[in-house]
Amino acid sequence: MTFNACPLLEAASLFKQGWSPEWFCSWLGLPDELWRVLSLRDYNTRVVVFGTALLGAAAGVIGSFALLRKRALLGDALSHAMLPGIAVAYLISVLLGQEGKSLPLLLLGATLSGLLGTCCVLGIRQWTKLKEDAALSIVLSVFFGAGVALLGIVQQTTRGHAAGLESFIFGKASALAVEDAWVIFGGGLCCVLLVILFFKEWKLLCFDETFAASSGWPVLGLDWLMMLLIVLISVIGLQAVGLVLMIALLVIPPAAARFWTDQLRTMVWLAGALGCVSSFGGAIVSALLPRLPSGAMIVLFAGAMFLLSFLLGTRRGILFQAWQSWRLQQRVQRQHLLRAMFELSELQAAGAASSVGQPAPVSRERLQGMRSWSKRQLATEINRAVTAGLVIPLSSDQLRLTAAGQQMASKLVHQHRLWELYLITHAEQAPSKVDRDADQMEHVLTPEMIARLERLLNASQQGGSVPSSPHPILPPPETERIGGEQA
Amino acid sequence: MNGLWPDDWSWQLDGWIILAGVLCALSSALVGNFLVLRKLSLLGDAISHAVLPGLAIAFLVTASRSSWPMFLGAVIAGLVTAGATQWIRSAGKVDEGASLGVVFTCLFALGLVLIVQAADRVDLDPGCVLYGAIETTPLDQVSWLGWRMPRVVWVLGTVLLVNVLVLGVLYKEFQLSSFDPSMSTALGISAHGMHSLLMVLVAVTAVASFESVGNILVVAMLVVPPAAAQLISDRLGRVIAWSLILAAFSAVLGHWLATVVPRAMGYRAVSTSAMIAVAAGLLFCVCFLVGPRQGVLSRWWQRRAAAAEMLAEDVVGWLYRREEKLAAADKASREAGAGPEELASGLGVALGPLRRNLKRLVRRGTLQNVAGRYQLTAAGREEGQRVVRAHRLWEQYLVEQAEVPLSRIHEHAERFEHVTTARMREALAEQTDGTERDPHGSRIPPEH
């Protein structure tokens, strides 16, 4: 049986005939070797690449649910817990007079033993105060110990050439056979179908178990089905690619996908895709270059994906978060400047009747006194506002808001004073205290909240007109302020 | 073989093996207690995989297989695992287990690639470097102050001593920072610093043990004895003491299981490290089943005993009420008691458990069996009076003070009567102003 049945490969071969990519490769100066691997012409490479890619996709999909159930390392414990089952199955098949390496029997042993391990984890969680991690760790080490001890006995049986059993621990991804690939294909398909079927139920289970139980869902059954799938995929993967790679495929792609999205559906498919891509990439690289074990390369590829997501992910990536907080900082700084200028010019306009329509100019010196900002900070901020067309420098000292700046500033001050009024009238805070609180809120008020505040505070504040400040605008002398803070 | 101790055990061989096992188990269990408290149990397993690149790099740099650089490389790799896990967890808000999984699988893969790359220069077998075997303990001897002892025993003894000293001196600090990190930091004990120190101890203990006795043993010993000890006690000091006892015992039991049991089945001995892990698992099972407060069986037993006690009180109360109803009749027919069938239908319970309970009550002297009918003894009558008094006081109280509707007071009182002490009855009587009658009009019997 060849792997040609796969439509993707047929498409690839059509593509190949029409475009003569060998020529293209040599034209680019790439070695023929590269194309030979990339086009999956080697039968062996083809099986390995497709087998591991399928496994990566299936493990990524089901691993997402494990991650959200906070059971990321269940795969770790289960894969270790399968060892005694494998050894016992081997011993039984030897006792039955068979050669010992009958794959179905070994897989059955591994599955049963994995399920027993799952039972133990659940039982320990249910009936003791021990936490998930301790339960996993206990099952992992004790079952693995039992497995090693039993393997010691297997190696002593007269007919026991237990060499094949080693691959269950260390894997043999680069020597994947067609049968293994078909097993992976079947198992992976089964997993994906079940995930589609139970998507809604598992989503509920992941996010609100109590609610699921109170709405009458069979929580325990759904939980079991999920773990059965993890056991299934681990059994398949364990004999194909080994223990560590299996753990990595279950854990890393979902954890990486989490950095990009808050939607479960997106996360599941993204994790599948990441698992698929890293398996594909790892397998190709290990086929291309000498002495790179394919299993390890797949893990490293997945690790690189994780690192990338960790840094750049658009939901939780750390660089993304840093950039967002930097932007917020910038916005807050600008808003501080605009409001300070508006309030100063308002004061001056009240003192001297200035021309209507144009805000009064303010001096840098008085601006400096409005907030606890350094001279340099203020200068940088003013420069940025000038560049943005919000402020016009009149002389070396005098500044004025432009029309756009005036509009933005009046909106800000409007928001600031609305919040102050709200605090005074509805939260019964002293007028002298509200400025500090409103200072933080003004940057994060949404239009809906402003509309609500306007409705709440009465019609006279509506229409974007700026209410007058409920407290003196100029900051009190420095000493008094410090005293106030301490109180 | 005579008895449990096999003939061919010699203290020259098996004694040293057991001693190495016990030392490893003790030092691992000691630090493991804090790992379990901090929900980092899987760290041992993770480190056991993640030391590989450390070993490989140490080997590539020094080009020798001498143990000091290897040891240092492995410890550093272990610390990198712990640190990176912590960092990914806090900076990326990734679940603890997942960040551990990401870090150790990647490090393991990196180590594998490095080793395969270096394979043409010299043979470096990861299994050989990484996993010592406890059975070879007596072979590699060193001399120290005129004593000849296995190198493994010397190394593990040192590790144990360091662990005991550090944890002993900083016990309070470790305790506080494990249970309440922010409080500990506020008091000037950096929780972060304590965590790092613990990670160093764990890494050193784990690596020293991998190299000398194999990794299964230390992964199991870091978690299983402390977890089992948590099922025995709730106080940290006692938990640690119990975990040490369990760890040492499982080391001895494990060697016995590894040598005696396979031989009894006609095989040669199997790996002692693996069997020590299994022995620890067995001890955990024992604690899981019969641990005094957490044990599954002991809790089941306690519930059963409580249910039997409640049934007994119901029986006595029912017989007391029967005597009350027949107050007008003569003493003989009033105190004639009831047969088991009559009691079962009166109380609405199954006959089987009731019969057992009745026999128990007879043995206790509460009831007497006269020709198949169970009658109250004087002591039984007193108990019945107490139960009925509690029941009616509760009914009165519920109506008067808690304003529970009349239709529902019986079911509440039926439950409360079993847990009402003499002082509570006194308080209830006070609260109900010493009423003589309950809401149904029955007389509340006086306190005996």
HADDOCK unambig.tbl for C-alpha pairs under 7 A between the chains (distance, minus, plus):
assign (segid A and resid 67 and name CA) (segid B and resid 98 and name CA) 6.90 0.50 0.50
assign (segid A and resid 70 and name CA) (segid B and resid 95 and name CA) 6.76 0.50 0.50
assign (segid A and resid 72 and name CA) (segid B and resid 97 and name CA) 5.70 0.50 0.50
assign (segid A and resid 72 and name CA) (segid B and resid 98 and name CA) 5.15 0.50 0.50
assign (segid A and resid 73 and name CA) (segid B and resid 97 and name CA) 5.76 0.50 0.50
assign (segid A and resid 73 and name CA) (segid B and resid 98 and name CA) 6.62 0.50 0.50
assign (segid A and resid 73 and name CA) (segid B and resid 101 and name CA) 6.57 0.50 0.50
assign (segid A and resid 127 and name CA) (segid B and resid 296 and name CA) 6.77 0.50 0.50
assign (segid A and resid 128 and name CA) (segid B and resid 294 and name CA) 6.09 0.50 0.50
assign (segid A and resid 133 and name CA) (segid B and resid 39 and name CA) 6.11 0.50 0.50
assign (segid A and resid 133 and name CA) (segid B and resid 40 and name CA) 6.83 0.50 0.50
assign (segid A and resid 133 and name CA) (segid B and resid 41 and name CA) 5.70 0.50 0.50
assign (segid A and resid 133 and name CA) (segid B and resid 42 and name CA) 6.34 0.50 0.50
assign (segid A and resid 134 and name CA) (segid B and resid 36 and name CA) 6.39 0.50 0.50
assign (segid A and resid 134 and name CA) (segid B and resid 41 and name CA) 5.35 0.50 0.50
assign (segid A and resid 134 and name CA) (segid B and resid 223 and name CA) 6.73 0.50 0.50
assign (segid A and resid 134 and name CA) (segid B and resid 227 and name CA) 6.94 0.50 0.50
assign (segid A and resid 137 and name CA) (segid B and resid 41 and name CA) 6.10 0.50 0.50
assign (segid A and resid 137 and name CA) (segid B and resid 42 and name CA) 5.49 0.50 0.50
assign (segid A and resid 137 and name CA) (segid B and resid 223 and name CA) 6.79 0.50 0.50
assign (segid A and resid 138 and name CA) (segid B and resid 220 and name CA) 6.80 0.50 0.50
assign (segid A and resid 138 and name CA) (segid B and resid 223 and name CA) 6.49 0.50 0.50
assign (segid A and resid 138 and name CA) (segid B and resid 224 and name CA) 5.59 0.50 0.50
assign (segid A and resid 141 and name CA) (segid B and resid 216 and name CA) 6.49 0.50 0.50
assign (segid A and resid 141 and name CA) (segid B and resid 219 and name CA) 6.19 0.50 0.50
assign (segid A and resid 141 and name CA) (segid B and resid 220 and name CA) 4.91 0.50 0.50
assign (segid A and resid 141 and name CA) (segid B and resid 277 and name CA) 6.72 0.50 0.50
assign (segid A and resid 142 and name CA) (segid B and resid 220 and name CA) 6.54 0.50 0.50
assign (segid A and resid 142 and name CA) (segid B and resid 277 and name CA) 5.35 0.50 0.50
assign (segid A and resid 142 and name CA) (segid B and resid 278 and name CA) 5.24 0.50 0.50
assign (segid A and resid 142 and name CA) (segid B and resid 281 and name CA) 5.51 0.50 0.50
assign (segid A and resid 145 and name CA) (segid B and resid 216 and name CA) 6.34 0.50 0.50
assign (segid A and resid 145 and name CA) (segid B and resid 274 and name CA) 4.09 0.50 0.50
assign (segid A and resid 145 and name CA) (segid B and resid 275 and name CA) 6.32 0.50 0.50
assign (segid A and resid 145 and name CA) (segid B and resid 277 and name CA) 5.44 0.50 0.50
assign (segid A and resid 145 and name CA) (segid B and resid 278 and name CA) 5.82 0.50 0.50
assign (segid A and resid 146 and name CA) (segid B and resid 274 and name CA) 6.30 0.50 0.50
assign (segid A and resid 146 and name CA) (segid B and resid 275 and name CA) 6.79 0.50 0.50
assign (segid A and resid 146 and name CA) (segid B and resid 278 and name CA) 5.77 0.50 0.50
assign (segid A and resid 148 and name CA) (segid B and resid 274 and name CA) 6.05 0.50 0.50
assign (segid A and resid 149 and name CA) (segid B and resid 270 and name CA) 5.65 0.50 0.50
assign (segid A and resid 149 and name CA) (segid B and resid 271 and name CA) 5.76 0.50 0.50
assign (segid A and resid 149 and name CA) (segid B and resid 274 and name CA) 5.64 0.50 0.50
assign (segid A and resid 149 and name CA) (segid B and resid 275 and name CA) 6.41 0.50 0.50
assign (segid A and resid 152 and name CA) (segid B and resid 270 and name CA) 5.41 0.50 0.50
assign (segid A and resid 152 and name CA) (segid B and resid 271 and name CA) 6.88 0.50 0.50
assign (segid A and resid 153 and name CA) (segid B and resid 267 and name CA) 6.82 0.50 0.50
assign (segid A and resid 153 and name CA) (segid B and resid 270 and name CA) 6.78 0.50 0.50
assign (segid A and resid 244 and name CA) (segid B and resid 105 and name CA) 6.18 0.50 0.50
assign (segid A and resid 248 and name CA) (segid B and resid 101 and name CA) 6.84 0.50 0.50
assign (segid A and resid 248 and name CA) (segid B and resid 102 and name CA) 6.63 0.50 0.50
assign (segid A and resid 248 and name CA) (segid B and resid 105 and name CA) 5.72 0.50 0.50
assign (segid A and resid 251 and name CA) (segid B and resid 98 and name CA) 5.97 0.50 0.50
assign (segid A and resid 251 and name CA) (segid B and resid 101 and name CA) 6.22 0.50 0.50
assign (segid A and resid 251 and name CA) (segid B and resid 102 and name CA) 6.50 0.50 0.50
assign (segid A and resid 252 and name CA) (segid B and resid 102 and name CA) 5.43 0.50 0.50
assign (segid A and resid 255 and name CA) (segid B and resid 98 and name CA) 6.68 0.50 0.50
assign (segid A and resid 291 and name CA) (segid B and resid 116 and name CA) 6.30 0.50 0.50
assign (segid A and resid 291 and name CA) (segid B and resid 117 and name CA) 6.27 0.50 0.50
assign (segid A and resid 292 and name CA) (segid B and resid 113 and name CA) 6.09 0.50 0.50
assign (segid A and resid 293 and name CA) (segid B and resid 113 and name CA) 6.60 0.50 0.50
assign (segid A and resid 296 and name CA) (segid B and resid 109 and name CA) 4.30 0.50 0.50
assign (segid A and resid 296 and name CA) (segid B and resid 110 and name CA) 6.89 0.50 0.50
assign (segid A and resid 296 and name CA) (segid B and resid 112 and name CA) 6.51 0.50 0.50
assign (segid A and resid 296 and name CA) (segid B and resid 113 and name CA) 6.47 0.50 0.50
assign (segid A and resid 299 and name CA) (segid B and resid 105 and name CA) 6.88 0.50 0.50
assign (segid A and resid 299 and name CA) (segid B and resid 106 and name CA) 5.92 0.50 0.50
assign (segid A and resid 299 and name CA) (segid B and resid 109 and name CA) 6.15 0.50 0.50
assign (segid A and resid 300 and name CA) (segid B and resid 106 and name CA) 5.73 0.50 0.50
assign (segid A and resid 300 and name CA) (segid B and resid 109 and name CA) 6.36 0.50 0.50
assign (segid A and resid 300 and name CA) (segid B and resid 110 and name CA) 6.92 0.50 0.50
assign (segid A and resid 303 and name CA) (segid B and resid 106 and name CA) 5.91 0.50 0.50
assign (segid A and resid 310 and name CA) (segid B and resid 92 and name CA) 6.64 0.50 0.50
assign (segid A and resid 316 and name CA) (segid B and resid 92 and name CA) 6.35 0.50 0.50
assign (segid A and resid 317 and name CA) (segid B and resid 92 and name CA) 6.63 0.50 0.50
assign (segid A and resid 318 and name CA) (segid B and resid 91 and name CA) 6.79 0.50 0.50
assign (segid A and resid 318 and name CA) (segid B and resid 92 and name CA) 6.47 0.50 0.50
